[in-house]
């Protein structure tokens, strides 16, 4: 049996640190407002606050659902907001999308993403 370093084990079992961002328009939704939480490996509060603000900026307004193909294997991106860039489809400057699903069965070493994109 492999022993785990006690300090590393304690770190793995410690409580998460949290950073929060709130949408000023959330109150108008009342009980329909959505509270989301995402766990990441970010260490610094400033980085977590930046990520929370980025996700808040993504969420308001209508969303489109799209299938996109990206190079590499990225099933780990499910449930994350990522910035995608491409030479077409309005992605030239980079677009933040929320990854709903990822299929790594592409035979050329790519991944198909099902994403939400701001309309």
Secondary structure as the mmCIF struct_conf table of DSSP 4:
data_model
#
loop_
_struct_conf.conf_type_id
_struct_conf.id
_struct_conf.beg_label_comp_id
_struct_conf.beg_label_asym_id
_struct_conf.beg_label_seq_id
_struct_conf.end_label_comp_id
_struct_conf.end_label_asym_id
_struct_conf.end_label_seq_id
HELX_LH_PP_P HELX_LH_PP_P1 UNK A 2 UNK A 5
HELX_RH_AL_P HELX_RH_AL_P1 UNK A 6 UNK A 13
BEND BEND1 UNK A 14 UNK A 14
HELX_LH_PP_P HELX_LH_PP_P2 UNK A 15 UNK A 17
TURN_TY1_P TURN_TY1_P1 UNK A 24 UNK A 25
HELX_RH_3T_P HELX_RH_3T_P1 UNK A 26 UNK A 32
BEND BEND2 UNK A 44 UNK A 44
HELX_RH_AL_P HELX_RH_AL_P2 UNK A 45 UNK A 59
BEND BEND3 UNK A 60 UNK A 61
STRN STRN1 UNK A 63 UNK A 71
BEND BEND4 UNK A 72 UNK A 72
HELX_RH_3T_P HELX_RH_3T_P2 UNK A 75 UNK A 77
TURN_TY1_P TURN_TY1_P2 UNK A 78 UNK A 79
STRN STRN2 UNK A 81 UNK A 84
BEND BEND5 UNK A 87 UNK A 88
TURN_TY1_P TURN_TY1_P3 UNK A 89 UNK A 90
TURN_TY1_P TURN_TY1_P4 UNK A 92 UNK A 93
STRN STRN3 UNK A 95 UNK A 103
TURN_TY1_P TURN_TY1_P5 UNK A 107 UNK A 108
BEND BEND6 UNK A 109 UNK A 109
STRN STRN4 UNK A 110 UNK A 118
#
